[in-house]
Amino acid sequence: MAVSEVKLGLKERFLKVYANLPLNLRKEIILVLDKEPITWNVVYLEVSNNTEKGSQILKKLEELKII
């Protein structure tokens, strides 16, 4: 991992990955949380609104090494 990536927070890392995704991939499910399918677009909305669910999702995406 590059030094610049270490300094980025989870939200910034997610936004960097999200910005580089093709539009059609953003509708795909990347995670199931509490038996709910979560797409890239859902994560973006939750993270943008600084919700508790958004924080949970970011932590899970980090654990899975997606971000």
Order of alpha helices (4+ residues) and beta strands (2+ residues): alpha-alpha-beta-beta-alpha-alpha
